[in-house]
């Protein structure tokens, strides 16, 4: 489960070994869903949005050691979705975005029921409540599937909490969950519906050595800049209605934390 670094390669070579056994990087296929999705570079028209989810998730997969493979965008029909799913028959994991909520065109969960088994649907967290996990039958192979929400922040946080640990597990790593750290909030975090809240924050080190954090603006799950400007997720537990200014909370860091602690 250990990631081989440059010195490890040197040690292996110094022992006269020309080959060693390794765990292959997992191949993860990504499917976006929705008639409203356009690809970057296409001309925007009313009622359409650009596909950001596929590219942010692909970047997260690559950063965590997986091999991303963007299959395309399925239209709001089961036929279109099934066609793309079949293209992922050689995947170690299939990730979809959108289609797991309660709308008339949220077809992913319907296809899951028909082609496999849903192990989990809906999580008590905000953002990213509409999340699904199951196993799909793709050309006779049983392939795990992670269904992410459609909103871009929700998709990224859901993948951070569920997809990244899955990649680490497939790569044989033992520590699949990130360590949490204590930070002091400069802003309030409000929890209005008794879910575990993952607030996007910018953490920084004070002169006294303590780590503080401030919200990155509008926390709506559709505001991707709140994620872009964040280096950590501050956690408000599901049994708390509010985190007050000056209160210490647990946080998960998204970036390399050396620039914060040094």
TARA-V715025 format. One record per helix or strand of 2 or more residues. SS is the DSSP state (h for helix, s for strand). FROM is the first residue (numbers start at 0). TO is the last residue. If there is no record, write none. Layout:
# TARA-V715025
ss->SS from->FROM to->TO
ss->SS from->FROM to->TO
This chain:
# TARA-V715025
ss->h from->5 to->13
ss->s from->26 to->32
ss->s from->36 to->37
ss->s from->48 to->49
ss->h from->52 to->62
ss->s from->66 to->73
ss->h from->77 to->86
ss->s from->92 to->96
ss->h from->107 to->114
ss->s from->115 to->120
ss->s from->124 to->125
ss->s from->131 to->137
ss->s from->140 to->147
ss->h from->151 to->169
ss->s from->179 to->184
ss->s from->188 to->189
ss->s from->195 to->204
ss->s from->210 to->214
ss->h from->224 to->227
ss->s from->231 to->235
ss->s from->241 to->242
ss->s from->247 to->252
ss->h from->257 to->260
